[in-house]
């Protein structure tokens, strides 16, 4: 188990994950609207 002293890396990972999920939801909504 690796211990990360700075929370910046974890925060950045969480932010990218949230952004990816938001993008996925947006694409799904767009697909639903188009069809």
N, CA, C, O and CB atoms as a CASP TS submission, in Angstrom:
PFRMAT TS
TARGET T0000
AUTHOR 0000-0000-0000
METHOD Language model
MODEL 1
PARENT N/A
ATOM      1  N   UNK     1       0.847  -1.189   0.000  1.00  0.00           N
ATOM      2  CA  UNK     1       0.000   0.000   0.000  1.00  0.00           C
ATOM      3  C   UNK     1       0.886   1.245   0.000  1.00  0.00           C
ATOM      4  O   UNK     1       1.704   1.441   0.899  1.00  0.00           O
ATOM      5  CB  UNK     1      -0.960   0.002   1.229  1.00  0.00           C
ATOM      6  N   UNK     2       0.712   2.068  -1.008  1.00  0.00           N
ATOM      7  CA  UNK     2       1.557   3.264  -1.114  1.00  0.00           C
ATOM      8  C   UNK     2       0.889   4.445  -0.421  1.00  0.00           C
ATOM      9  O   UNK     2      -0.300   4.706  -0.605  1.00  0.00           O
ATOM     10  CB  UNK     2       1.842   3.605  -2.596  1.00  0.00           C
ATOM     11  N   UNK     3       1.677   5.148   0.376  1.00  0.00           N
ATOM     12  CA  UNK     3       1.144   6.304   1.099  1.00  0.00           C
ATOM     13  C   UNK     3       1.546   7.589   0.382  1.00  0.00           C
ATOM     14  O   UNK     3       2.730   7.820   0.137  1.00  0.00           O
ATOM     15  CB  UNK     3       1.648   6.319   2.569  1.00  0.00           C
ATOM     16  N   UNK     4       0.571   8.420   0.047  1.00  0.00           N
ATOM     17  CA  UNK     4       0.857   9.676  -0.653  1.00  0.00           C
ATOM     18  C   UNK     4       0.714  10.831   0.339  1.00  0.00           C
ATOM     19  O   UNK     4      -0.391  11.114   0.803  1.00  0.00           O
ATOM     20  CB  UNK     4      -0.100   9.873  -1.883  1.00  0.00           C
ATOM     21  N   UNK     5       1.823  11.500   0.668  1.00  0.00           N
ATOM     22  CA  UNK     5       1.775  12.591   1.640  1.00  0.00           C
ATOM     23  C   UNK     5       0.931  13.765   1.158  1.00  0.00           C
ATOM     24  O   UNK     5       0.136  14.318   1.919  1.00  0.00           O
ATOM     25  CB  UNK     5       3.175  13.067   1.947  1.00  0.00           C
ATOM     26  N   UNK     6       1.102  14.137  -0.089  1.00  0.00           N
ATOM     27  CA  UNK     6       0.346  15.282  -0.604  1.00  0.00           C
ATOM     28  C   UNK     6      -0.982  14.795  -1.185  1.00  0.00           C
ATOM     29  O   UNK     6      -1.032  13.783  -1.884  1.00  0.00           O
ATOM     30  CB  UNK     6       1.168  16.052  -1.682  1.00  0.00           C
ATOM     31  N   UNK     7      -2.041  15.520  -0.891  1.00  0.00           N
ATOM     32  CA  UNK     7      -3.369  15.120  -1.349  1.00  0.00           C
ATOM     33  C   UNK     7      -3.660  15.704  -2.731  1.00  0.00           C
ATOM     34  O   UNK     7      -4.745  15.508  -3.279  1.00  0.00           O
ATOM     35  CB  UNK     7      -4.444  15.568  -0.342  1.00  0.00           C
ATOM     36  N   UNK     8      -2.677  16.427  -3.293  1.00  0.00           N
ATOM     37  CA  UNK     8      -2.892  17.061  -4.586  1.00  0.00           C
ATOM     38  C   UNK     8      -3.104  16.019  -5.668  1.00  0.00           C
ATOM     39  O   UNK     8      -3.978  16.170  -6.521  1.00  0.00           O
ATOM     40  CB  UNK     8      -1.715  17.962  -4.945  1.00  0.00           C
ATOM     41  N   UNK     9      -2.294  14.947  -5.634  1.00  0.00           N
ATOM     42  CA  UNK     9      -2.391  13.919  -6.668  1.00  0.00           C
ATOM     43  C   UNK     9      -3.762  13.232  -6.602  1.00  0.00           C
ATOM     44  O   UNK     9      -4.408  13.003  -7.625  1.00  0.00           O
ATOM     45  CB  UNK     9      -1.252  12.877  -6.508  1.00  0.00           C
ATOM     46  N   UNK    10      -4.190  12.907  -5.368  1.00  0.00           N
ATOM     47  CA  UNK    10      -5.479  12.240  -5.198  1.00  0.00           C
ATOM     48  C   UNK    10      -6.604  13.168  -5.647  1.00  0.00           C
ATOM     49  O   UNK    10      -7.553  12.735  -6.302  1.00  0.00           O
ATOM     50  CB  UNK    10      -5.686  11.807  -3.724  1.00  0.00           C
ATOM     51  N   UNK    11      -6.491  14.450  -5.289  1.00  0.00           N
ATOM     52  CA  UNK    11      -7.519  15.414  -5.664  1.00  0.00           C
ATOM     53  C   UNK    11      -7.600  15.531  -7.178  1.00  0.00           C
ATOM     54  O   UNK    11      -8.691  15.610  -7.742  1.00  0.00           O
ATOM     55  CB  UNK    11      -7.235  16.787  -5.034  1.00  0.00           C
ATOM     56  N   UNK    12      -6.437  15.543  -7.841  1.00  0.00           N
ATOM     57  CA  UNK    12      -6.408  15.653  -9.299  1.00  0.00           C
ATOM     58  C   UNK    12      -7.052  14.415  -9.930  1.00  0.00           C
ATOM     59  O   UNK    12      -7.801  14.524 -10.900  1.00  0.00           O
ATOM     60  CB  UNK    12      -4.952  15.827  -9.806  1.00  0.00           C
ATOM     61  N   UNK    13      -6.752  13.236  -9.369  1.00  0.00           N
ATOM     62  CA  UNK    13      -7.331  11.991  -9.881  1.00  0.00           C
ATOM     63  C   UNK    13      -8.845  12.019  -9.717  1.00  0.00           C
ATOM     64  O   UNK    13      -9.584  11.620 -10.617  1.00  0.00           O
ATOM     65  CB  UNK    13      -6.731  10.762  -9.153  1.00  0.00           C
ATOM     66  N   UNK    14      -9.308  12.501  -8.541  1.00  0.00           N
ATOM     67  CA  UNK    14     -10.750  12.558  -8.285  1.00  0.00           C
ATOM     68  C   UNK    14     -11.416  13.521  -9.260  1.00  0.00           C
ATOM     69  O   UNK    14     -12.510  13.260  -9.762  1.00  0.00           O
ATOM     70  CB  UNK    14     -11.034  12.989  -6.825  1.00  0.00           C
ATOM     71  N   UNK    15     -10.739  14.638  -9.521  1.00  0.00           N
ATOM     72  CA  UNK    15     -11.309  15.635 -10.430  1.00  0.00           C
ATOM     73  C   UNK    15     -11.418  15.071 -11.848  1.00  0.00           C
ATOM     74  O   UNK    15     -12.433  15.262 -12.517  1.00  0.00           O
ATOM     75  CB  UNK    15     -10.450  16.921 -10.431  1.00  0.00           C
ATOM     76  N   UNK    16     -10.383  14.382 -12.302  1.00  0.00           N
ATOM     77  CA  UNK    16     -10.417  13.827 -13.658  1.00  0.00           C
ATOM     78  C   UNK    16     -11.498  12.758 -13.758  1.00  0.00           C
ATOM     79  O   UNK    16     -12.182  12.654 -14.776  1.00  0.00           O
ATOM     80  CB  UNK    16      -9.040  13.238 -14.045  1.00  0.00           C
ATOM     81  N   UNK    17     -11.651  11.961 -12.696  1.00  0.00           N
ATOM     82  CA  UNK    17     -12.681  10.908 -12.698  1.00  0.00           C
ATOM     83  C   UNK    17     -14.070  11.535 -12.776  1.00  0.00           C
ATOM     84  O   UNK    17     -14.928  11.073 -13.527  1.00  0.00           O
ATOM     85  CB  UNK    17     -12.563  10.018 -11.428  1.00  0.00           C
ATOM     86  N   UNK    18     -14.280  12.591 -11.992  1.00  0.00           N
ATOM     87  CA  UNK    18     -15.583  13.260 -11.973  1.00  0.00           C
ATOM     88  C   UNK    18     -15.865  13.868 -13.343  1.00  0.00           C
ATOM     89  O   UNK    18     -16.988  13.799 -13.841  1.00  0.00           O
ATOM     90  CB  UNK    18     -15.631  14.356 -10.870  1.00  0.00           C
ATOM     91  N   UNK    19     -14.838  14.464 -13.950  1.00  0.00           N
ATOM     92  CA  UNK    19     -15.015  15.088 -15.259  1.00  0.00           C
ATOM     93  C   UNK    19     -15.356  14.036 -16.307  1.00  0.00           C
ATOM     94  O   UNK    19     -16.213  14.260 -17.162  1.00  0.00           O
ATOM     95  CB  UNK    19     -13.748  15.859 -15.669  1.00  0.00           C
ATOM     96  N   UNK    20     -14.686  12.892 -16.241  1.00  0.00           N
ATOM     97  CA  UNK    20     -14.948  11.820 -17.205  1.00  0.00           C
ATOM     98  C   UNK    20     -16.380  11.321 -17.048  1.00  0.00           C
ATOM     99  O   UNK    20     -17.072  11.080 -18.037  1.00  0.00           O
ATOM    100  CB  UNK    20     -13.944  10.653 -17.020  1.00  0.00           C
ATOM    101  N   UNK    21     -16.822  11.166 -15.794  1.00  0.00           N
ATOM    102  CA  UNK    21     -18.185  10.691 -15.558  1.00  0.00           C
ATOM    103  C   UNK    21     -19.198  11.701 -16.084  1.00  0.00           C
ATOM    104  O   UNK    21     -20.213  11.328 -16.671  1.00  0.00           O
ATOM    105  CB  UNK    21     -18.418  10.431 -14.055  1.00  0.00           C
ATOM    106  N   UNK    22     -18.910  13.003 -15.866  1.00  0.00           N
ATOM    107  CA  UNK    22     -19.815  14.044 -16.337  1.00  0.00           C
ATOM    108  C   UNK    22     -19.878  14.023 -17.863  1.00  0.00           C
ATOM    109  O   UNK    22     -20.956  14.165 -18.440  1.00  0.00           O
ATOM    110  CB  UNK    22     -19.362  15.435 -15.828  1.00  0.00           C
ATOM    111  N   UNK    23     -18.739  13.848 -18.512  1.00  0.00           N
ATOM    112  CA  UNK    23     -18.687  13.800 -19.970  1.00  0.00           C
ATOM    113  C   UNK    23     -19.488  12.610 -20.477  1.00  0.00           C
ATOM    114  O   UNK    23     -20.195  12.717 -21.478  1.00  0.00           O
ATOM    115  CB  UNK    23     -17.227  13.721 -20.466  1.00  0.00           C
ATOM    116  N   UNK    24     -19.381  11.476 -19.792  1.00  0.00           N
ATOM    117  CA  UNK    24     -20.110  10.278 -20.197  1.00  0.00           C
ATOM    118  C   UNK    24     -21.614  10.513 -20.085  1.00  0.00           C
ATOM    119  O   UNK    24     -22.374  10.122 -20.971  1.00  0.00           O
ATOM    120  CB  UNK    24     -19.689   9.070 -19.338  1.00  0.00           C
ATOM    121  N   UNK    25     -22.041  11.151 -18.996  1.00  0.00           N
ATOM    122  CA  UNK    25     -23.466  11.435 -18.811  1.00  0.00           C
ATOM    123  C   UNK    25     -23.957  12.402 -19.877  1.00  0.00           C
ATOM    124  O   UNK    25     -25.062  12.247 -20.398  1.00  0.00           O
ATOM    125  CB  UNK    25     -23.728  12.011 -17.408  1.00  0.00           C
ATOM    126  N   UNK    26     -23.144  13.398 -20.201  1.00  0.00           N
ATOM    127  CA  UNK    26     -23.524  14.370 -21.220  1.00  0.00           C
ATOM    128  C   UNK    26     -23.675  13.701 -22.577  1.00  0.00           C
ATOM    129  O   UNK    26     -24.627  13.980 -23.305  1.00  0.00           O
ATOM    130  CB  UNK    26     -22.494  15.495 -21.298  1.00  0.00           C
ATOM    131  N   UNK    27     -22.741  12.822 -22.921  1.00  0.00           N
ATOM    132  CA  UNK    27     -22.803  12.130 -24.211  1.00  0.00           C
ATOM    133  C   UNK    27     -24.038  11.236 -24.269  1.00  0.00           C
ATOM    134  O   UNK    27     -24.688  11.145 -25.310  1.00  0.00           O
ATOM    135  CB  UNK    27     -21.520  11.293 -24.448  1.00  0.00           C
ATOM    136  N   UNK    28     -24.366  10.576 -23.157  1.00  0.00           N
ATOM    137  CA  UNK    28     -25.550   9.710 -23.124  1.00  0.00           C
ATOM    138  C   UNK    28     -26.816  10.547 -23.300  1.00  0.00           C
ATOM    139  O   UNK    28     -27.728  10.155 -24.029  1.00  0.00           O
ATOM    140  CB  UNK    28     -25.610   8.912 -21.792  1.00  0.00           C
ATOM    141  N   UNK    29     -26.870  11.693 -22.637  1.00  0.00           N
ATOM    142  CA  UNK    29     -28.037  12.566 -22.760  1.00  0.00           C
ATOM    143  C   UNK    29     -28.165  13.079 -24.193  1.00  0.00           C
ATOM    144  O   UNK    29     -29.264  13.121 -24.747  1.00  0.00           O
ATOM    145  CB  UNK    29     -27.938  13.750 -21.773  1.00  0.00           C
ATOM    146  N   UNK    30     -27.043  13.465 -24.787  1.00  0.00           N
ATOM    147  CA  UNK    30     -27.055  13.941 -26.171  1.00  0.00           C
ATOM    148  C   UNK    30     -27.543  12.848 -27.114  1.00  0.00           C
ATOM    149  O   UNK    30     -28.339  13.113 -28.016  1.00  0.00           O
ATOM    150  CB  UNK    30     -25.655  14.417 -26.591  1.00  0.00           C
ATOM    151  N   UNK    31     -27.070  11.622 -26.910  1.00  0.00           N
ATOM    152  CA  UNK    31     -27.485  10.488 -27.741  1.00  0.00           C
ATOM    153  C   UNK    31     -28.989  10.265 -27.600  1.00  0.00           C
ATOM    154  O   UNK    31     -29.679  10.018 -28.589  1.00  0.00           O
ATOM    155  CB  UNK    31     -26.707   9.203 -27.349  1.00  0.00           C
ATOM    156  N   UNK    32     -29.495  10.354 -26.367  1.00  0.00           N
ATOM    157  CA  UNK    32     -30.926  10.154 -26.119  1.00  0.00           C
ATOM    158  C   UNK    32     -31.737  11.244 -26.814  1.00  0.00           C
ATOM    159  O   UNK    32     -32.797  10.975 -27.379  1.00  0.00           O
ATOM    160  CB  UNK    32     -31.223  10.148 -24.599  1.00  0.00           C
ATOM    161  N   UNK    33     -31.230  12.478 -26.768  1.00  0.00           N
ATOM    162  CA  UNK    33     -31.951  13.590 -27.393  1.00  0.00           C
ATOM    163  C   UNK    33     -31.960  13.450 -28.909  1.00  0.00           C
ATOM    164  O   UNK    33     -32.973  13.728 -29.552  1.00  0.00           O
ATOM    165  CB  UNK    33     -31.322  14.930 -26.994  1.00  0.00           C
ATOM    166  N   UNK    34     -30.845  13.022 -29.481  1.00  0.00           N
ATOM    167  CA  UNK    34     -30.747  12.895 -30.935  1.00  0.00           C
ATOM    168  C   UNK    34     -31.662  11.775 -31.427  1.00  0.00           C
ATOM    169  O   UNK    34     -32.369  11.932 -32.422  1.00  0.00           O
ATOM    170  CB  UNK    34     -29.285  12.625 -31.363  1.00  0.00           C
ATOM    171  N   UNK    35     -31.642  10.638 -30.718  1.00  0.00           N
ATOM    172  CA  UNK    35     -32.493   9.518 -31.131  1.00  0.00           C
ATOM    173  C   UNK    35     -33.917   9.788 -30.658  1.00  0.00           C
ATOM    174  O   UNK    35     -34.811   8.975 -30.894  1.00  0.00           O
ATOM    175  CB  UNK    35     -31.964   8.158 -30.557  1.00  0.00           C
TER
END
